[in-house]
Amino acid sequence: MRFLRIPTFITGRKEYRRMDRTPARYGQFASFMSVQGCNSRRHPDRHDRRLQFQKLTRVATMTGAAIGVTWIALESAKALSFF
């Protein structure tokens, strides 16, 4: 089923496709992360609050957009009925 794959000119040519998913590559990544000191514990509540704020912002924006579109549609209908 070659026709379902993403074309090479978009993804770029990979000579070692299987190397991306080998345990050795994961081991190199884990080693790099431990040397860099990236294993410090993050505060999970701050992350959750940020995600909740993003969700609230997205909902508020979509609600405002829906109200705006509805208002424009009603005003347009009133204007067209006036003429």
C-alpha positions as CSV (number, residue, x, y, z in Angstrom):
1,M,0.0,0.0,0.0
2,R,2.7,2.4,-1.1
3,F,0.1,5.0,-2.3
4,L,-1.0,5.7,1.4
5,R,2.5,6.8,2.5
6,I,3.7,10.4,2.5
7,P,5.8,11.2,-0.5
8,T,9.6,11.3,-0.1
9,F,9.9,14.8,-1.4
10,I,7.8,16.0,1.6
11,T,9.4,14.0,4.4
12,G,12.9,13.9,3.0
13,R,14.9,10.8,2.3
14,K,15.8,8.6,5.3
15,E,18.4,5.9,4.7
16,Y,18.0,4.4,8.2
17,R,14.3,4.3,8.8
18,R,14.4,1.6,11.4
19,M,17.2,3.4,13.4
20,D,14.7,5.9,14.6
21,R,12.9,3.3,16.7
22,T,15.7,1.1,18.1
23,P,16.3,0.6,21.8
24,A,19.9,1.9,21.2
25,R,18.5,5.2,20.1
26,Y,16.2,5.4,23.1
27,G,19.2,4.6,25.3
28,Q,21.2,7.5,23.8
29,F,18.3,9.8,24.4
30,A,18.0,8.8,28.1
31,S,21.7,9.1,28.5
32,F,21.7,12.6,27.0
33,M,18.7,13.7,29.2
34,S,20.5,12.4,32.4
35,V,23.8,14.2,31.5
36,Q,21.9,17.5,30.8
37,G,20.1,17.3,34.2
38,C,16.6,17.2,32.6
39,N,15.3,14.7,35.1
40,S,14.3,17.3,37.7
41,R,10.7,17.0,38.8
42,R,8.3,19.6,37.5
43,H,5.4,21.0,39.5
44,P,2.4,19.2,38.0
45,D,-0.2,21.6,39.4
46,R,1.2,24.5,37.5
47,H,1.1,22.5,34.2
48,D,-2.5,21.5,34.9
49,R,-3.5,25.1,35.6
50,R,-1.9,26.2,32.4
51,L,-3.8,23.5,30.4
52,Q,-7.1,24.5,32.1
53,F,-6.5,28.1,31.3
54,Q,-5.8,27.3,27.7
55,K,-9.0,25.2,27.5
56,L,-11.0,28.0,29.1
57,T,-9.5,30.6,26.7
58,R,-10.3,28.4,23.7
59,V,-13.9,27.9,24.9
60,A,-14.4,31.6,25.5
61,T,-12.9,32.5,22.1
62,M,-15.1,30.0,20.3
63,T,-18.2,31.1,22.2
64,G,-17.5,34.8,21.5
65,A,-17.0,34.0,17.8
66,A,-20.3,32.1,17.7
67,I,-22.1,35.0,19.3
68,G,-20.5,37.4,16.9
69,V,-21.5,35.4,13.8
70,T,-25.0,35.0,15.1
71,W,-25.3,38.7,15.8
72,I,-24.0,39.6,12.3
73,A,-26.5,37.2,10.8
74,L,-29.4,38.6,12.7
75,E,-28.5,42.2,11.9
76,S,-28.0,41.3,8.2
77,A,-31.5,39.7,8.2
78,K,-33.0,42.8,9.8
79,A,-31.3,45.0,7.2
80,L,-32.4,42.9,4.3
81,S,-36.0,42.8,5.6
82,F,-36.0,46.6,6.0
83,F,-35.3,47.1,2.3
